[in-house]
């Protein structure tokens, strides 16, 4: 397949990131001797400046990390929790079951702790060293890119709602134009303050310095400023919620596909959708069916429908709900779910969930009324992955959009609005509760071959993430595409399940396809029962997958970065 960009290859290290300047930051760290974790954290923090419309430093940052020296996979959840003052009926009592825009949907910011935890356990550099690139982009500015300019323009009324947001995103009382230098001085000062606190404490060692940087955010002036603002605005977050928070190391969810071990995030996120759908697809001869043929699109879509149906019923914070993860991944249950796919007819709506033990169907609860023909809303997020000269690998999906929660005056950050991915109904697995994590859409993945890092990959896109990631994984590992061809290939995505974001819209049977696919195969898929909608070719709504594929035999790293967004690859 012809590509818009050439494949980037390297023999020492490669970084692929959701913004080209973030890729450059990560590459400079690698060139200076930092490892994959140092570079990934540098790029990830930079993304929180360069794509601050869709990613925030005080948002989320789930990570999967591979350490070559012991051949182990590690997962940091990078996800905050509801404050102590939240009760299961909080939103029902105050807002009729809606989770409104603003500070009431805020959970504790997890990304700063996730970045520092990764550095402390697996990196070699300090916070100030890796954050220096983001500080420069915030303080000195960077050229506004088209996608961010358009997003701010479309959401101008939301930004006008809060003084702090208006100051950052409408600096001349209007959305920044493409090519204008965009500065975020308050954010730059916040990052510099953390770096300065680290520097003062670093005389006692690197870990003491990292702790000081962390404490500056969670136990110092930043936490006080954020929580005092939220309290003033009527939100439940308090200083103690920040002070007592720590990110968690979590087990990955794992499956095997041919000679590949695929690791995904656990059911505190939507991560298991990827291995569950892949398990179902193992029973089909996908290569014979043919890449992006009508039958292929149908089978992949129906497999995803079944996985998303189980996501809706089962997934939630495992510290609060029992998720039968082992059963959901079992061969017996997978075969049963596969048998529910008709090769001629699509499920017209979300399929029932399943009981992995009895194989009985489970009637879905908390299913909203179907939406009209309005287009599904886009998801936020970005992504970064790195493989270094030692074979270490880093995979992370930082996130948190800026248009539905306010920028806090004086600090230039928001307080993670991930509460939008919870449900106000206490009967839902991802319902609201004090100390509970929302069910997160960002979900980086990591594939291994022969115990070595082979393919870190991920994407922005909300509920489209697992769908785009699955297609790219199959493009590489079934159809033999290069990483760049795999991420550029036309894509499709379904919405036949309640969405992850409040108000959890539901579009039964809906299937979106990029223009070339819709024009060629739309009618055949409509005949199967899919409600086909056409996307523009190369739309950013189809996700923007970044990946690196390691050719261990030849010692070459192959990078791919999706041109649907301002992603880029650098390597040497």
Buried (B, 14 or more C-beta within 10 A) or exposed (E): EEBEBEBBBBEBBBBBBBBBBBBBBBBBBBEEEBBBBBBBBBBBBBBBBBBBBBBBBBBBBBBBBBBBEEEEBBBBBBBBBBBBBBBBBBBBEEEEBEBBBBBBBBBBBBBBBBBBBBBBBBBBBBBBBBBBBBBBBBBEBBEBBEBBBBBBBEBBEBBEEBEBBBBBBBBEEEBBEEEBEBBBBBBBBBBBBBBBBBBEBBEEEBBEBBBBBBBBBBBBBBBEBBBBBBBEBEBBBBBEBBBEBEBBEBEBBBBEBEEBBBBBBBBBBBBBBBBBBBBBBBBBEBEEBEBBBBBBBBBBBBBBBBBBBBBBBBBBBBEBBEBBBEBBBBEEBBBBBBEBBEEEEBBEBBBBBBBBEEBEEBEBEBBEEBBEEEEBEBBBBBBBBBBBBBBBBBBBBBBBBBBBBBBBBBBBBBBBBBBBBBBBBEEBBBBBBBBBBBBBBBBBBBBBBEEBBBBBBBBBBBBBBBBBBBBBBBBBBBBEBBBBBBBBBBBBBBBBBBBBBBBBBBBBBBBBBBBEBBEBBBEBBEEBBBBBBBBEBBBBBBBBBBBBBBEEEEEBBBBBBBBBBBBBBBBB
